[in-house]
Structure formats: structure tokens, C-alpha cells
């Protein structure tokens, strides 16, 4: 069956096989990639069910455990097979579903065969289940260190008394200790039935061939689906307030409410959209409540930092400059930025503006529209820098922090250089120098060493674009601190100082006298900015893999004073 959506200029082909498997195909002419996802209506809430006449009350985390184990088969590992074909595979488990998916530029049918075979052909042994248990335990510990996830789980605990939605999707270390190969096989038979699953393909594929392959590989005789038990529904809220204590820089909260259930389909979608609209009206960043809380300084425009207060603080501690995050400053009103500028002038504090563009503003993107939008975004970034009298704009301006390679490093770099040739004269006319941060391979792929940055700068061909070294990243990537600095010479415009262990300078083993001596030798006159990252949690802490507090119990004001004194003394001695 084909459905046409004229308003969207889209069409959808659908078919249900004899075994109950639903197949949907969304053609996309001109797409270089084709996507496929195979999903089952089985999630973390389906912990209690009756199957083949027997009642099962399973430990929390079975659906997620099953997702992990499905990639392994008797022939090896499906991930390795996908790697050989060049596909990008992944999977996820939610409260209500488990899905396996991949994307590829070629060899689609070969990749689809891999997907169908490993999902419909389980392979569990005592040995491989035990091995996976250790891996999942690590994942559980990781998510338990994530504040926004803990708040999310806590909200469900407050709303529901017994419903399994109140339990964390991966379960707990204790609950998954009870999972056995036999239990995994049972859950697979009960819920990985074609009657309970759907295959969706998007891109350029042969719909008839997709159906033939699915019919050939999926089970001919699908068992009946397990009967689920969720217990009696209660209208009342179980616990009005749930509190979790964690070591975080900022507290977090979540508000939830119970609603009457509605049937699946259009009614549920409408309810969801109405709920989202209501939340935006009540507490979105244009709501009266938001404005009231902001006026009382109970939250910032981006819920993170009061830069006026912070500027006063760093001045009291003896610093001469502070690095501001672009997104925070961009969301301020012109009046607020003017206030910040004046406070900086009064306290003798210079500002540096650090790039933190969202993923949709990548100047190295293969998509021309994205690059155009990114260039305009960064021009506004330089405008704001000029507004604040900022002379240095730093960060991963050449790409997006923690992004992934879409085609190749070389192609990303070439597109980034092309965009930078447009941005460089724009910033120079505003009196803003661009400093591109060189980071380690785990945080970005484009510029990992000073040598790579030199090639990039040569290609850009602008005296207004320079390097930004960071000693933490240098310790990972450079063969020698001294030689990297000497080779870069006058091309270094800005420096981040951080120890090998992410602590402030003087709390690790980096050779600071040698580093400062090399900077003196090249006549470095730029800023030296302390950038320790010592607390777990939050977007930055999680992205940088900080899963413990690096300096627990530290008086950070006193530590800032100590580190500043250490840098000044060591610089003088170098």
C-alpha cells in the first residue's frame, strides 16, 4: 500500500508480511545514505508477563540487557560485520521499545541481511552473558553519575507506586545479577515475534527486495506475543516530592504530572503536542514565570551562570581575565551585555569569548545550508565579541566539539578552511582575533597537534587566525611541549593551562618551567587561562569523561588563589 502526503511531498510504502512483520519504506531521491531500523514493542516496562501459559516476573533491566546481547552470534559479532561493510550501526532501549538500526552509503542489502539475521537469531551462553553483565554494570554506574538522568528517574518514582516505568531502564547492578541465558531466550521468544515488530527503511532502496529479504530471514511461524501485566492503575501521585543528593555544580529539578490515558495513534500524538505547548506557555523562556524567576536571579537566561557576579569574584581572587561561553552571552540582552562590559572595565577584567556552537552550526558540515547558517552564527558571535570589547575569540570554531566524522577528516577540514576564509576578514574588521583550539583525538578529530594546525592556518592564509594550545591536550598528542611551542612560534594566540589529571597547574606533573620557558623564548604576549575540569556531572563533565570528583572537598576560591600564585611564580622562574 502507498500513502501520499502531498503537503510534505512525501510518500510511504507499507506492507504486512504473512508472519505479521510490518514494513515501511520512505523513499528519498538523491539521498547518499540509506537508513534502516528494526524495532520491537518491548521495553523496560514489560517486566511482568504471561507467555506459553506461564507467568514471568523478571528483574529490572532485561530489555536493555537483551539489546546488548543481540549483536553477538555464533559467527562472531554483528558490529564487526557492519564495520567490514562500512555501515554505522547502533541500538537503544526505551521504556516501551527496543530498536536496532544502521545507516550506510552502499551495500545496503548486505547490511540489511546482517540486521535481520542477528535480531531474529539470538545466541546466549553463560560465558557471554556474564561478560556482558560486567559491561552493563559499568554503564549503570555511569548513568547513576548523570544528574539529569537521576532527576528523570526520580520524577517517575514520585508519580508511580508500582508501575515498572518507575525503574531505571538499565536496571541496577543487583537486578541484572539475576538475568540468565534462559530468561533472555524466553523474553526473545515472547516479544521478538514478527507480530510485535516493525521494519522501517528510509533512503534509496528496492522496496520489493526489502520485503523479500525480510520474508526470507524472519521466522515463518511467529509465536503469540506475551501478555503484559502492569498492575492496577492509580490516579493519585505516589510521592509529591522526591529528592536525590549528588555533588553537582547546579541543582536540577523536574516537574511531572499524571494524565488520563488516550488510545495510540493520532489522539496520542495530539495529546503529546498539546502537552508540549502547555509546558512552553507555562514555563518556557518567554513565559511570565521564567521572567519572574530570572528577575529574582533564581535562574540565568541559560540556567547556568551569572557572569556579572563571576567577574567580580575573579577580580577579588586576583585574576586579570575571564573566559565567557558564547551561548551564555548570546542569550543576554544588549543591556545585560553592556552592564557586564562596564563591570569588567571597572574591575580591570578582560574578556575572552569561547565558541560553543550547537550541532546545527558546523562550518565543516557536508550540508551547504548548514555551513551557511554556521557562518552567519559565528559572524554574530564575533559581533557580540566586539560589543564586549573582546579581542580574542577562541575554541573549536573550526568545527563542533565532540562531533563525529561524516565523510572523511580531509573533507571536513577542506570545508572548514573554505568557511574560515570567509570568517577571518569579518572578525579582523571587528578587531577580534580568532584562536582555534587544538584538542585531543577523543574530543575532536580535526586539529589534534600544532603541526596539523599549522597546515590549516597556511591554507586559510590569514594573519588573524592563530592557534590555541591547551596543555592538557598537548600532554596527550604532542611529542614534546617545548618543541611544539617553538615550532608554532608567533602563531600561538592563546593558551589554556591544565594539568595532566585535569587539575589546576601545580597539582600534577606537567613540566611548567619548560613550558613557560618555551613561551618566553617565542616572545608570547597572550593570555594564560587556567582551565581545570575537576567536577563530574553536567554536559561538559560527562563529555570529558569525568566520572569522579577530581578534587573532592576542595575550597575552590582558595585553590584558585594558590594556582594563580603558582603560575605567576613559575613564569618568573622560567
Order of alpha helices (4+ residues) and beta strands (2+ residues): beta-beta-beta-beta-beta-beta-alpha-beta-beta-alpha-beta-beta-alpha-alpha-alpha-alpha-alpha-beta-alpha-beta-alpha-alpha-alpha-beta-alpha-alpha-beta-alpha-beta-alpha-beta-alpha-beta-alpha-alpha-beta-alpha-beta-alpha-alpha
